[in-house]
Amino acid sequence: MLSAVQSVEVAGNTVGFVGVDVLLDNLPQLMEAHHLGNDGYAFLLSKDGTFLYHPDKEIANTNLTELPAEAGKLGEKMINGESGLQLLPVNERNEYIGYSPVTTTNWSVGTSLPESEALASLETFSMQMLLYFAISCILLICIVYFVASYMLKPIPKMMSVLKQLASGDLTPRLHIQSKDEM
């Protein structure tokens, strides 16, 4: 059983206490109730780094700080009361491990989510943005083409008249209806 007690104060005077008792027998059900994606999971470390809960029963009762490389360093951060997010290789795949202290018990809670699952929505978003960008570029090219074609329509007529004028024929007249540079 884990007990937590907090004093209740009014105007600086203690007027009572609030207490909560949690049966540690219920700890697996509490931890399993928090789902993280499809393959994510939560775990709990004691203040010495021993797993109080881990969904893999083989890992339970091992000490995270005694594991090699980055896992051991993560365990040290967790028992030192740090919080953060770290990408670690776990069971031949990269997983994002988020961790935070539980101040009332000096424990630390962590969550793990495979990198592929964490970045799946980002990949979908990237593909959608690439598709939108491609469609926008095609639309922009079409609009520019039609606007430029419309604006430059009088130029061939002008070139014909200029060629006639250059050959010495001064009789052609240029009839342009637009009220712009043309």
Secondary structure as UniProt FT lines:
FT   STRAND          2..10
FT   TURN            11..12
FT   STRAND          13..22
FT   HELIX           24..26
FT   HELIX           27..32
FT   TURN            37..39
FT   STRAND          41..45
FT   TURN            47..48
FT   STRAND          50..53
FT   TURN            57..61
FT   HELIX           64..66
FT   HELIX           69..79
FT   TURN            80..81
FT   STRAND          84..90
FT   TURN            91..92
FT   STRAND          93..102
FT   TURN            103..106
FT   STRAND          107..114
FT   HELIX           115..151
FT   TURN            152..154
FT   HELIX           155..166
FT   TURN            167..168
//
